[in-house]
Amino acid sequence: MVKSKTGILQIFTVLRGSVLAWVLPTVSLLTFIASWAGLYPSSFVERVYGRWIFPKLSSAGGGLADLISISWLDVLVPVGIVLLVVLLWKRRWVLLGNIAAALYLIFFWTWGLNYHRQPLAAKLEVDSARMQDEAMTAFAERALEQVNRLYSEKQKSAYDEDRLSAEAVRRVRRVVAIIDGSEWDSAQRIKISRVSNPWLHAAGIDGVFNPFPHEPVISDTIVDVERPFVIAHELAHVRGYPDEGDANLIATFATIMSDDPAFRYSGWLNLWMYLRTRELEKRLEPGPRQDLQRIFERARREQIPWVNNFQHSLLDIFLKANSVEEGVRSYSRVVILASGTEPFWDRFR
């Protein structure tokens, strides 16, 4: 009888262990399905998560991100690769599945749920007439004028990386505070990842957001005129705007409405790359033309076509799976919304 009870207990323990082993993967799968199906109500996510819970998570994550001077990716990626190899070698499939599920749940509930917030456009004043073809042509003219004018202005002061990073942090914080009515401390350090740089170069990626310690990371080769906008874009992700088009728009407000000519130039130059036409390009002055050439030459020198195409497809799938219907096309939405919101830009000074 004792042996029989012992055997039953052993079976029960094994069964209980087997059931518990599938808890995290099951919760992770259900979370993903609910996200893919758009079951999280955007108004609730915006009001409760985006403006109350997430700022607390972001503040804690920012403290972790700034804890070390190097990128956390340079620590996490090698450790992750070693762990993956060991688990595959030992065929620890259940443990590997649980780790992957845990990482997804951490990603989603500490940052990824922001994909289900209300679209940025719904929170802004927009003049729809400014988004029509004729108005967009006038906006392209304005971009040309600003780029030509600001090139000379930004030449008057020397490039200062520390000042630039501090201004980007301050400006993005202000823009998000005006839009959302909430303000908090987040990551201050702009990181460069030695481990990730080869992939960023080959894939044509200017920057990434590391969601685990809420860390902004940029490529080490983006040129000086790109950096204000790219940094502001990644800081918009830090502050809970994962949609690429939304992050571009926040970066536009942060740079163009800055008092720093280098910031304004970077913002307008980014818009110009979407708006330029052959006719307008003929009127672009030599300075801005040379800056664009430096940007394009860097991309041609670094990018590997098949890696860039793979990254493009992967990002498109990821964005669409997280309720961004336009996928990678959401990046270019910035020009339409920038033109439509231009009459109201002064609030972001």
C-alpha positions, 0 to 999 in steps of 0.5 A: 500500500505504501509503495502504491501511494508513493507511486501515485505521488510520483505520477502526480508530481510528474503531471503537475510539473508537466502542466506547470511547464506549459503555463508560461508558453500558454499565457504567452501564446494567448497574449500574442493572439489577443494582441494580433486580434486587437482585443486590447481596448485602445482607450483603456490602454491609453488611459490606464497603461499609457499614462499611468502604468507605463511611465512608472515602468519606463522610469524604472527601466530608464534607471536600469538602462543608464546604470552602465555606459555600454549598451545592454545589448553588448551584454545580453546578446552574447549571453543569450547566444551562449544560453541558446547553444547550451539549451539546444545542445542539451535538448532542453526544449521545455526550458527554452520554450519557457525562457522565450515565453517569459521574454515575450511577456516581459517585452509585451507588458512592460512596453509592447502593449503601447502598440494598442494605444490610441494613434498619435494622430487622434490626439493632435489638432490636424488641418485636413486641408493641409494634407491635400495635394496642392498643400503638400506641394507648398509644404515641400517648397517650405521644406526646401526653403528651410533646409537651404536656410538652416544649413548656413545657420547650423554651420555657425556652431561646432558639433557637440555630441553631449549637448546634442544628446541632452537636447534630444532628451529634453525636447522629446520629453517636452513634446510627449508631456504636451501630447499626453499630459504626463511627464517622467524620468526615462533613459538619458544615455544614448547608447552604441552597441558594438555587438549590434553595429554590424547588423545595423549597418548591413540591414540599413538600420539607423537606430533600435530600441532595446525594450528590456532595459528601455534603452535607445541605441543608434548606429555608430556611423550615422552622420552628424546631420542625421543624429538629432532626428534619429536620436529623437526617434528612438527616444520617442520609442523610449517614451511609449510610442512604438509605431514608427510613423508616430515616432517619426512625427514626435521626432519632427516636432522635437527637432523642428521646434527646437531653438537649436539650428542643427536640430531644426536642420536635421528635422527638415532634412528628414522631411525633405528626403520624403518630399523631394522631387526632381524639380525641387532638387534643382534648387537645393543648394550645394551644402544640403546636397552634399549632406544628402550625398554623405547620407546616401553614400553611407547607406550604399557603403554599408548595406547588404541587399539581402540583409536589408530585404530580410530586415525589411520583411521581418519588420513589416511582419512584426509591425502588422502583427502588433496592429500597425496595419501599414507595416513599414509604410508607416514610416512615411506617414510623417510627411502627411501628418507633419503638413496637417499639423503645421499650423499647431506646431508652436505648442511644441516649442 
